[in-house]
């Protein structure tokens, strides 16, 4: 505006400048009220004020972050959210709650629920496919939501639960330590905690452990974010054996930390390590599940974030693994490579679980501009081949795994619920913004734990979105998988956990 001052009185221009410094929108209003300035110069001044507004807003945000408690939170999409209430564990609340429970417990805890079967003992259910078939669930929820059994604070992290013998097991961050924990299913009371020094931190993905523990034959197998692999007695939390799989694999940690749940196959337990980074280490490791002795190792390549699955494809029992660059089938007894299919995701972020859609087909899906593909495994001579049936961008599971039911795939496409025809990949519908949460299939319905802690019930139908019910279950960013066992629904995030009655 220097040239304008030769023609226009200085005082009105100074008022515009001063107002812009205090509050740019006010300066913009005063600028356009000046009669002495032509339209072209007003446009030029407007551009200058808009550019200054960017710096103005950046300065305010910086000041609020320094002194006002404003924080950045990544909730799955882009850009991140600015919030004064970031979802992070309240360790003081966790410790106070544990102290209250301890003072109230005059005698050792006893299991308060009779369990006929141990059903949800693995990540995403007994087959790692997000299906709950143990018994029917309630599909007509009360207006105010399911009946809550208990709700309480929990440590940080993104692990889910496994349930056995009336107990719920998970892994969580407690200040500078990771803790594998066991809770009484009917009361939420902590029964034991096994902790060790570990504090993984990452600004986008968040802090704490990611991998859900596995229960098998009275033992808990847990994998921490930095490679601490433990076998614990499920009844007492006693440490039976431990490994550091990054050290054993001669590998570096992944950017978002080790996230794959241990997989029990016959007499062994299989875990995925990190990145050998050009070294000679192996990154798929199998140990004897009882003694911890090394059984076999396979693959010299960077792993990703999906968990291994024990499946049957083309009539062959095998371990399905998604690495940073491909999907592979491995023999369960030696880790021998059976087949491979190239699958590359930007920044090696293969996170969502494969979804079986038949006896020899499975779906791969990823966000970050990748999309989804249906892969078919066939026998060919003495070996196997993997070929692509279709590929498109109709379903982009970022870190939210899908489910399959009666010919259709249901999943969150960048936070929006989507139904695909599994045979063709055609989209049947896309509707309902549920954020970057998780879902499972039960009684012909989708039970969705939304990205902000809501529980939503949706009919699993290819016709259209039919939302039956929703209510706020827990608060804050929620990326953890929900669990159903013995008619109870368990949910958690990095702040709190809750249990609801979902029996009919």
matplotlib code that plots the C-alpha trace (Angstrom):
import matplotlib.pyplot as plt

x = [0.0, 3.0, 2.0, -1.5, -0.4, 0.5, -3.1, -5.1, -5.1, -2.7, -5.1, -7.6, -4.8, -3.2, -6.6, -6.7, -3.2, -3.7, -7.0, -5.4, -2.6, -5.2, -7.8, -7.4, -11.1, -11.7, -8.9, -10.5, -13.9, -12.3, -10.3, -13.4, -15.2, -12.5, -13.9, -10.6, -9.2, -10.1, -11.4, -8.1, -6.1, -8.7, -8.1, -4.4, -4.8, -7.2, -4.5, -2.0, -4.4, -5.2, -1.5, -1.0, -4.0, -2.1, 0.8, -1.6, -3.4, -0.1, 1.1, -2.1, -1.9, 1.8, 1.0, -1.9, 0.3, 3.0, 0.9, -2.8, -2.8, -3.7, -2.4, -2.3, -4.0, -4.0, -7.3, -6.7, -7.5, -5.7, -5.1, -4.7, -7.1, -6.3, -7.8, -7.6, -8.6, -6.1, -6.8, -4.0, -3.9, -4.4, -1.8, -2.8, -6.4, -5.3, -3.1, -5.9, -8.4, -6.0, -5.5, -9.2, -9.7, -6.8, -8.2, -11.6, -10.4, -10.1, -9.4, -8.0, -10.2, -12.3, -13.8, -17.4, -18.6, -18.9, -17.4, -18.4, -16.0, -13.0, -14.0, -12.4, -8.8, -7.1, -6.8, -10.2, -11.6, -10.8, -10.0, -8.7, -11.5, -13.7, -16.6, -18.5, -20.4, -20.4, -24.0, -26.6, -26.3, -28.9, -29.9, -32.5, -30.6, -32.3, -32.6, -29.9, -27.6, -26.5, -26.5, -23.1, -21.5, -18.4, -16.3, -12.8, -9.5, -6.8, -3.2, -2.3, -1.9, -3.9, -4.1, -7.5, -8.6, -8.6, -10.9, -10.6, -11.5, -13.6, -10.7, -9.9, -6.2, -4.6, -1.3, -1.1, 1.4, 1.8, 4.2, 7.6, 6.6, 4.5, 2.2, 0.5, -2.7, -5.6, -9.0, -11.9, -14.5, -17.6, -16.2, -13.2, -11.0, -7.4, -6.1, -2.5, 0.0, 3.4, 5.4, 8.8, 10.6, 9.5, 8.1, 7.6, 6.5, 5.5, 3.8, 1.4, 0.4, 0.6, 2.4, 2.4, 2.0, -0.1, -0.2, -3.1, -1.9, -2.9, -4.3, -3.7, -3.8, -3.5, -0.7, -0.6, 1.7, 2.3, 4.5, 5.5, 6.0, 9.8, 10.1, 9.6, 8.0, 6.6, 5.0, 3.0, 0.9, -2.6, -3.9, -1.1, 0.9, 4.0, 6.7, 7.5, 9.9, 10.8, 12.6, 13.5, 12.6, 14.4, 17.6, 17.0, 16.0, 18.9, 16.3, 15.4, 12.0, 9.3, 8.4, 5.0, 6.4, 5.9, 2.1, 1.5, -0.2, 1.6, 0.0, -0.1, 0.1, 0.3, 3.3, 4.8, 4.0, 4.9, 5.8, 6.8, 9.8, 10.9, 13.4, 16.7, 17.8, 20.2, 21.4, 21.2, 18.5, 15.2, 12.0, 9.4, 10.2, 8.7, 9.3, 8.1, 5.1, 5.9, 9.7, 10.4, 13.1, 13.6, 11.8, 12.4, 12.8, 12.0, 12.2, 14.8, 12.7, 11.0, 7.7, 4.6, 1.8, -0.8, -0.9, -0.1, -3.1, -3.3, -5.5, -6.4, -6.0, -6.3, -6.6, -3.2, -2.8, -0.5, 0.5, -0.6, 1.8, 1.7, 5.2, 6.2, 6.4, 4.2, 1.7, 3.1, 2.1, 4.4, 4.4, 3.5, 6.2, 9.2, 8.3, 9.0, 7.7, 4.7, 3.7, 4.0, 1.9, 3.4, 1.6, 3.2, 1.7, 3.1, 5.6, 5.3, 2.0, 0.3, -1.8, -5.3, -5.8, -6.4, -10.0, -10.7, -13.6, -13.6, -11.5, -8.8, -9.4, -8.6, -8.8, -6.0, -6.8, -4.9, -5.2, -2.6, -3.9, -3.6, -7.1, -8.0, -7.3, -8.8, -6.1, -6.6, -4.3, -4.2, -2.2, 0.1, 2.2, 4.0, 3.6, 1.2, 0.5, -1.1, -3.0, -5.1, -8.8, -9.6, -8.2, -9.8, -10.0, -13.5, -12.2, -9.2, -8.8, -6.2, -5.7, -9.3, -9.9, -13.0, -15.3, -16.8, -20.4, -22.4, -20.6, -20.0, -17.2, -18.0, -15.3, -14.4, -13.1, -11.1, -13.7, -16.9, -18.7, -18.7, -20.1, -18.4, -19.4, -16.5, -16.7, -16.4, -15.1, -18.1, -19.3, -22.8, -23.0, -20.9, -22.5, -22.1, -19.1, -17.8, -14.2, -11.2, -12.6, -13.0, -15.9, -16.9, -19.7, -22.2, -25.8, -26.0, -25.0, -21.9, -20.9, -18.8, -16.7, -16.4, -13.3, -14.7, -15.8, -19.4, -20.9, -23.0, -25.2, -25.7, -27.4, -25.1, -27.0, -25.8, -29.0, -28.1, -26.9, -29.4, -28.2, -30.1, -28.7, -25.8, -24.6, -21.5, -19.6, -16.2, -14.7, -11.8, -10.0, -10.6, -8.7, -8.8, -10.8, -14.0, -14.4, -17.5, -17.3, -19.8, -22.5, -20.3, -18.9, -15.5, -14.2, -11.1, -8.9, -5.8, -7.8, -10.6, -12.3, -15.8, -17.9, -21.5, -24.1, -24.9, -26.7, -30.2]
y = [0.0, 2.3, 3.7, 4.2, 6.6, 9.2, 9.3, 8.1, 9.9, 8.2, 8.0, 5.6, 3.4, 3.2, 2.2, -0.6, -1.7, -1.5, -3.4, -6.1, -6.6, -6.9, -9.0, -9.6, -10.0, -6.5, -5.1, -6.7, -5.1, -1.6, -2.0, -2.6, 0.3, 2.7, 4.7, 6.2, 2.9, 1.3, -2.3, -3.6, -2.2, -3.6, -7.1, -6.7, -5.6, -8.5, -11.0, -9.4, -9.6, -13.2, -14.1, -12.3, -14.2, -17.5, -16.2, -14.7, -18.0, -19.9, -17.5, -18.0, -21.8, -21.7, -19.6, -21.8, -24.9, -23.3, -21.9, -22.8, -26.5, -27.0, -30.2, -32.0, -35.4, -37.7, -39.5, -41.5, -39.0, -35.9, -33.2, -33.8, -32.3, -29.5, -30.2, -29.2, -32.8, -35.1, -38.8, -39.9, -42.1, -40.6, -42.7, -41.0, -42.1, -45.7, -45.9, -44.4, -46.9, -49.8, -48.6, -48.4, -51.9, -53.2, -51.7, -53.1, -56.6, -58.4, -61.8, -63.1, -62.5, -65.4, -65.8, -64.7, -66.1, -69.8, -70.3, -73.3, -72.6, -70.3, -68.6, -65.2, -66.3, -64.7, -61.4, -60.6, -63.9, -67.6, -67.3, -63.7, -62.8, -60.5, -63.0, -63.8, -67.1, -68.3, -67.4, -64.9, -61.3, -58.6, -56.9, -54.5, -52.2, -50.0, -46.3, -45.3, -48.1, -51.5, -52.2, -51.3, -53.7, -51.6, -48.8, -47.7, -46.1, -48.1, -47.5, -46.5, -48.4, -49.9, -53.6, -55.3, -58.1, -61.8, -63.6, -67.0, -68.5, -65.5, -63.1, -60.4, -60.0, -57.1, -55.1, -51.4, -48.6, -47.6, -44.6, -45.9, -49.6, -51.9, -54.1, -57.3, -57.3, -59.6, -58.3, -60.1, -60.2, -59.5, -56.8, -55.2, -55.8, -56.2, -59.7, -59.4, -57.3, -58.3, -55.2, -54.4, -51.2, -50.1, -46.8, -46.6, -43.2, -42.0, -38.7, -39.8, -43.3, -42.7, -44.2, -47.6, -51.2, -52.3, -56.1, -57.9, -60.9, -64.5, -67.0, -70.7, -73.7, -71.6, -69.4, -65.8, -64.8, -61.1, -58.9, -55.4, -52.5, -52.7, -56.5, -57.9, -61.3, -63.0, -66.3, -65.9, -68.2, -67.0, -67.7, -65.9, -63.8, -65.7, -65.3, -68.6, -67.4, -64.3, -63.2, -59.9, -60.7, -57.7, -58.9, -62.5, -61.5, -59.0, -56.4, -52.8, -51.8, -50.6, -47.0, -47.5, -50.3, -54.1, -54.6, -58.2, -60.6, -63.9, -66.8, -70.3, -73.1, -76.6, -76.8, -73.5, -69.8, -67.6, -63.9, -61.2, -59.0, -55.8, -54.7, -56.6, -53.5, -55.4, -57.8, -61.5, -61.8, -63.7, -61.8, -64.6, -66.5, -69.7, -70.9, -73.9, -72.6, -74.4, -74.1, -71.1, -73.0, -71.7, -73.9, -72.3, -68.9, -67.6, -64.6, -62.0, -58.9, -56.0, -57.0, -54.9, -54.4, -57.1, -60.2, -63.7, -66.0, -69.8, -70.6, -73.3, -72.1, -74.5, -77.4, -76.6, -75.5, -72.6, -69.4, -66.3, -63.4, -59.9, -58.3, -54.8, -55.9, -59.0, -61.5, -65.0, -68.5, -70.4, -74.0, -74.2, -76.7, -75.2, -71.8, -72.8, -70.4, -71.9, -68.9, -65.1, -62.2, -58.6, -56.1, -52.8, -50.0, -46.5, -46.2, -50.0, -49.4, -52.7, -52.8, -54.3, -58.0, -60.2, -61.3, -64.9, -65.0, -68.7, -71.8, -70.4, -66.6, -63.7, -59.9, -57.5, -53.9, -50.7, -47.0, -44.5, -44.5, -48.3, -49.8, -53.5, -56.7, -60.2, -63.0, -66.6, -69.4, -72.5, -75.7, -76.0, -79.2, -79.7, -76.1, -73.1, -70.0, -66.7, -64.6, -61.4, -61.8, -58.1, -54.9, -51.4, -48.5, -49.2, -50.2, -48.6, -50.1, -48.0, -49.8, -51.0, -54.6, -55.7, -58.7, -61.1, -62.5, -64.4, -63.1, -59.6, -57.6, -54.9, -52.4, -48.8, -47.1, -44.2, -44.0, -44.5, -47.9, -49.7, -52.9, -54.8, -57.8, -60.2, -61.9, -58.8, -56.0, -53.9, -51.4, -52.1, -49.0, -46.6, -44.6, -43.8, -41.9, -43.9, -42.6, -44.8, -47.4, -51.1, -53.5, -57.2, -59.4, -61.0, -62.4, -60.9, -57.4, -55.2, -54.1, -51.0, -49.3, -45.8, -43.7, -41.4, -44.2, -44.7, -48.2, -48.6, -51.6, -51.9, -54.7, -56.7, -56.4, -55.5, -53.5, -50.3, -48.9, -49.8, -48.4, -50.0, -48.2, -46.2, -44.8, -43.3, -46.1, -44.5, -41.2, -40.0, -41.4, -45.1, -47.4, -50.6, -53.6, -54.5, -58.0, -60.2, -63.2, -65.0, -62.5, -59.5, -56.8, -55.3, -52.0, -49.9, -47.1, -45.4, -43.9, -46.2, -49.6, -50.7, -53.9, -54.1, -56.9, -57.8, -61.1, -61.4]
z = [0.0, -0.2, -3.5, -2.3, 0.4, -2.3, -3.4, -0.5, 2.9, 5.3, 8.2, 6.6, 5.3, 8.8, 10.2, 7.7, 8.6, 12.3, 12.1, 10.0, 12.6, 15.4, 13.5, 9.7, 8.9, 10.3, 8.2, 5.2, 5.9, 6.4, 3.2, 1.1, 2.7, 1.5, -1.4, -2.4, -3.6, -6.9, -7.3, -8.6, -5.7, -3.3, -4.8, -4.4, -0.8, -0.1, -1.3, 1.0, 4.0, 3.2, 3.1, 6.4, 7.8, 7.3, 9.4, 11.9, 12.4, 12.6, 15.3, 17.3, 17.0, 18.0, 21.1, 22.1, 21.7, 23.8, 26.6, 26.0, 26.0, 22.3, 20.8, 17.5, 17.2, 14.3, 14.1, 10.9, 8.2, 6.9, 8.1, 11.8, 14.3, 16.7, 20.1, 23.7, 24.7, 23.1, 23.7, 26.0, 29.1, 32.5, 34.5, 37.7, 37.2, 36.4, 39.5, 41.7, 40.4, 41.0, 44.5, 45.2, 43.8, 46.0, 49.2, 48.5, 47.8, 51.1, 49.6, 46.3, 43.3, 42.0, 38.6, 38.8, 35.5, 34.5, 31.0, 29.0, 26.2, 25.6, 22.3, 21.7, 22.5, 19.4, 17.7, 15.9, 17.0, 16.7, 13.0, 13.0, 10.7, 12.8, 13.1, 16.3, 15.9, 19.5, 20.2, 19.0, 20.1, 20.9, 17.6, 19.1, 21.4, 23.9, 23.0, 25.5, 24.4, 25.7, 29.5, 30.8, 33.2, 34.1, 32.8, 34.1, 33.1, 31.3, 30.2, 26.6, 23.4, 20.6, 21.6, 21.8, 24.3, 24.3, 26.7, 28.4, 31.8, 32.7, 32.2, 29.7, 28.7, 27.0, 26.9, 27.8, 28.4, 32.1, 32.2, 31.2, 31.3, 29.2, 31.1, 30.1, 32.2, 33.2, 34.3, 35.8, 33.0, 35.1, 37.3, 35.5, 38.5, 37.7, 38.6, 37.7, 35.6, 34.2, 33.4, 32.1, 30.9, 27.4, 26.2, 22.4, 21.2, 17.7, 17.0, 14.2, 15.3, 19.0, 21.9, 23.5, 22.5, 19.5, 19.3, 20.9, 23.1, 22.3, 24.8, 24.2, 26.6, 29.8, 28.5, 27.3, 24.5, 24.2, 21.9, 23.0, 20.7, 21.0, 20.6, 24.1, 23.5, 26.6, 27.5, 30.8, 32.9, 32.2, 35.7, 37.7, 35.2, 36.1, 33.4, 31.8, 29.1, 27.2, 24.0, 22.4, 18.8, 17.3, 18.8, 17.7, 14.2, 14.0, 12.8, 13.5, 14.7, 12.3, 12.0, 13.8, 16.0, 16.0, 15.8, 14.8, 17.3, 18.0, 16.2, 17.8, 15.2, 16.6, 18.9, 17.9, 18.3, 15.3, 15.6, 13.0, 13.6, 12.0, 9.3, 8.6, 6.6, 4.4, 7.1, 7.2, 9.9, 9.5, 10.4, 10.7, 13.8, 15.3, 18.9, 20.8, 22.6, 25.8, 26.1, 24.0, 22.1, 18.5, 16.0, 12.6, 11.0, 7.5, 5.2, 5.1, 4.5, 6.2, 7.8, 7.9, 10.5, 9.8, 11.9, 10.5, 9.9, 10.0, 6.9, 4.4, 0.8, -2.2, 0.3, 1.9, 5.5, 5.7, 7.4, 5.5, 6.0, 4.6, 4.5, 3.4, -0.2, -0.7, 0.6, 1.1, 2.2, 4.4, 5.6, 9.3, 10.2, 8.6, 7.2, 3.6, 1.0, -0.9, -3.1, -3.2, -4.5, -4.9, -2.6, -2.0, 0.1, 0.3, 3.2, 3.7, 5.6, 5.0, 8.1, 7.5, 7.8, 4.7, 4.4, 3.2, 0.8, -0.2, -0.2, -2.3, -2.4, -0.1, -0.2, 0.4, 1.1, 2.1, 2.3, 1.2, -2.3, -2.7, -2.9, -2.8, -4.7, -4.7, -4.9, -5.9, -4.9, -7.1, -7.2, -10.2, -10.5, -7.2, -6.2, -6.0, -7.9, -6.9, -9.4, -9.2, -9.9, -9.7, -8.3, -7.8, -5.4, -4.1, -0.6, 1.1, 4.5, 6.2, 9.5, 9.8, 8.8, 6.9, 7.3, 4.8, 4.8, 2.2, -0.8, 0.3, 2.0, 4.5, 5.6, 6.3, 3.1, 4.6, 7.4, 5.3, 5.6, 2.2, 0.8, -2.1, -4.1, -3.4, -6.7, -8.9, -6.6, -7.6, -4.9, -3.7, -1.5, 0.4, 3.3, 6.9, 8.3, 11.3, 11.4, 11.6, 14.0, 13.8, 13.1, 13.6, 12.3, 14.6, 14.0, 10.5, 11.8, 11.9, 15.4, 14.7, 17.3, 15.7, 15.6, 18.4, 20.8, 19.6, 19.2, 16.1, 15.0, 11.2, 9.3, 7.1, 3.8, 0.3, -0.4, 1.5, 4.8, 7.5, 10.8, 13.7, 16.7, 18.1, 21.4, 23.0, 24.7, 25.6, 24.9, 22.7, 19.6, 19.4, 17.0, 19.1, 18.0, 19.9, 21.3, 22.0, 24.3, 26.5, 25.6, 26.7, 24.5, 25.4, 24.1, 24.9, 23.7, 25.1, 28.0, 29.2, 28.7, 29.2, 29.2, 27.9, 27.9, 24.3, 25.0, 23.6]

ax = plt.figure().add_subplot(projection="3d")
ax.plot(x, y, z, "-o")
ax.set_aspect("equal")
plt.show()
